[in-house]
């Protein structure tokens, strides 16, 4: 061919192109293409073709590319590739421009839809050569063909041909890399997801070379100008996970480092070459993976400036997110940070000595000012985010001291052991030590301590015990950090060291609210260390209480169960919930109420010294006596938590202390010259707790101080006492009577029966003459409590043959009306109990109660009532009301009515046998018993029902 002259070659090429353009026979086409391929092997001939036959070449090649013959297409693509390469080698652009203007690239993209691996490889090579031309991207050929390239590369995975797959990935990378920034390449979410799926598959490939090629494509894909706003971050999440998963399967580079073996063995040389090859591949994979993460972080920075990347800005308030909704930029940043923390950073730390880029930036012995500044800035921003608003006063000191801290984390305690004379620093030693305290504090609070507790405690103890200690110069925030670290180490390590006097001296002069941190360790230290002064201990205790939001004031409902929400105290790893409480000012009510329960279920059992528990109880009582209403509420919540924690275990130290001291506190408050409403409220709340403790521990009640009975009775008789106070005292006396008589102790009963003002008050409380006084809220409850107390006094008085100093007059008409069906159930129940006590004591002459009619006492008996202590008319009304209540079938109230009815029938029968038999033989008794037996449970029948049944059947 080289022997042909130039005019002949030029004519031959024109004729070949004309034959190719018009040939119909496959044989002619095949021979023509073969001859053309031989011609283009000569640079001179190719140059002639380029110079004179641009349009003819384009039309001939496009015709062949449109054909379905793979061999013809392969030949044309190879010729085209050779022609373009020669054009580029000659630094000419005319032929390439004419080809791209004739849209030859689009024909190549369409030809990618083939299953022939040779044709696919040839087209990839041709497009790779064309992408070196600037016109390829100016004419937007990349935008047109990116879909075809993705599909063809996806098909190349199935061909299991490593070279073709690498060619496809290289073409994608080059198109993404050279695409102009003003022309978006990925214009649809479907294309982005298709690329994400393709790259994820390639990044999980067993061949590291494929992984590296795919990672290069992903690095270019993460350019902001390629992606449509808002960016579909969820599509980018999958390939990023895939590359980190591939990293997990890589062996550490240290195990693949180059080794020198003996040259005498061919097998050893081969093994060495393979190992070195794997080393280079793994190293490249790690390096390109770091580049991908760098691109992802840069994308986040750019997207933060784009309002459309944060979809929450345009979402309606309280709108529920759809499951298919993509993540926004903030969520993507969180994902990247987790990926860095879980996979990227650990692998880099293992292999950083072999990664040239990482080693030169972060591990060189020469100071890198930019890196240090960024690290210091990151630490400062992190502390600013983690510290509470009150603790941020230490940030200026930290900013000046950070540049002088260049030691490993485990050596940070060394700064607390040194004095200022040792350092030659730009910042003061005080700023340096304050910064170290802040770092150790945050690390301990968030469950990631820099050093162990023993080392921290030793360094702090040395610091506080040194003659040149600077603790007096620490600001409140640093002192707070120091106090927490010392207390936490002391509590966790169960150390018995003497608290340094320098710390005690500073604490005594500092307001507890400025240095207190809301952590259980501080409270435990305050009560475990023997040398903590009372004012410091109580100051911390009061601050601890004030950090627990009140659930309910005692005036509203002091004995609500919501005081004691049971919460689990986990002891697992991670962030200690009890340690970060003071960093979160928006704690939920459930979390805060749990601290009251935790004090007695977690903190007190760890106080081995009984004296510490005594101090704790005394401080709680101090808060009740001298604190305001909010502090009282919190103290009461603690006591209720202790009652719930100890249950019926009266032998526990806490239960015993409370049982002894609470009544004493009531007496101390009653002895004050002036009892105000707040004091009455406190006394009422404490009496409720005393009642609850006594009811839980009936078998081990403490000896009752009769002065307490006198004082509360005196408070009850005061005209200034509120209805709530009177109600609580009445219930307290009732509970105390039961508890003492249960132990055969009648001293309380004797004191009450001999207290004339108290008995007169009980009489006045039951009067119903002034409707304005007794229709107010709480008056009915007060009357019911009075009736219950009088019924109990009447029973115990008759049982122990004791007398009251004055009788208590009760209006019989009001008493009968109290058991009518239109009255509240609690009033009926109290009246039933009262009538039952009267009939059981049979209107004894020594009775405490005297029934009356109207406002004055009078003789009730008439001629026809000569054998009874009550009028027949009143008796008839009682029978009617009791039968109605029994028929109501209201559970315990019906049984109380049965008991009262039984006592009435027995009383009448004993007093007047004839009238009693008449009542027992009434026909309605049989119907009443039948209904009672039907409503009673099949497995249990009340003894009162059995007694009534026997009485009726024996007289029938």
DAVENWO-V193541 format. One line per field, one symbol per residue. psi: psi as a letter, one per 30 degrees, with the letter a starting at -180 (. if undefined). burial: + if it has 24 or more other ideal C-beta (glycine too) atoms within 12 Angstrom, else -. Layout:
psi->???
burial->???
//
This chain:
psi->effkleeeeeeeeeeeeeeeffkfkeeeeeeeeeeeeeeffkeeeeeeeeefheeeeeeeeeeefflgjeeeeeeeeeeeeeeeeeeeeghlfeeeeeeeeghfeeeeeeffilgjeeeeeeeeeeeeeeffkefefeggeeeefeeeeeeeeeefeffhjeeeeeeeeeeeeeeeefkkffjkejgkeeeeeeeeeeeeeefglfkeeeeeeeeeeeeefgkeffkkkkkiffffeeeeeeeeeeeffkkkfffglklklkffkeeeeeeeeeeeeeeeeeeeeeeeeeeeeeeeeeeeeefffjfffjfffgkkkgkkklefkllaeeeeeeeeeeeeeeeeeeeeeegfffjeeeefefglfkkjeeeeeeeeeeeeeeeeeeklefffffeeeeeffefgjgllefgffffffllfffkilfllfeeeeeeeeeeeeeeeeggikelleeeeeeeeeeeffkfhkgeffkleeeeeeeeeeeeeeeeefhkgkkkkfeeeeeefgkkefffkkikfeeeeeffekfgkleeeeeeeeeeeeffjkkekleeejfhkfffikkkkjlgaaakjeffgeffjfhkleeeeffeeeeeffeeeffjfkfeeeeeeeeeeeeeeeflaeeeeeeeeeeeeeeeeefbgiffkeeeeeeeeeeeeeeeeeffkejjleeeeeeeeeeeeeeeeeeffhefhklkkjfeeeeeeeeeefkffkleeeeeeeeeeeeeeeeeeefghjgeeeeeefgjeeeeeeeeeffkgfjffegglkfeeeeeeeeeeeeeeeeeeeeeghlklekljkkjeeeeeffglfflleeeeeeeeeeeeeeeefhhkfgkfkjklkaflklkfklefgfflgkkeeeeeeeeeeeeeeeffihbeeeeeeeeeeeeeeeeeeeejeeeeeeefgkffeeeeeeeefefkkffkkkeeeeeeeeeeefg.
burial->--------++-+++-++-+++-+-----+--+++++++++-+--++++++--++-++++++++++-+-+++++++++++++++++++------+++++++-+++++++++++++-++-+++++++++++++++-+++-+-+++++++++++++++++-+----++++++++++++++++----+++----+++++++++++++++-+++++++++++++++++++++-++++++++++++++++-++--+-++--+---------------------++-+++++++++++++++++-++--+-----+++--------------++++-+++-++--++--++--++--++-++--+-----------------+--++--+--+++--+-+++-+++-++-++------+++++++--------+-++++++++++++++++++--+++-+-++++++++++----+++--++++++++++++++++++++-+-+-++-+++-++--+-+-++++++++++++++++--+---++++++++++++++++++++--++--++++-+--------++++++++-------++++++++++++++-++----++-+++++++++++-+-+-++++++++++++++++---+-+++++++++++++++++++----+--++++++++++++++++++++---++-+++-+++++++++++--+++++++++++++++++++++----++++++++++--++-++++++++-----+----++++++++++++++++++++---+-+--++++++++++-+++--+-+-++++++++++++++++++--++++++-------+-------+++++-++-++++++++++++----+++++++++++++++++-+---++--++----+--++--+---+-----+-++--++-++----
//
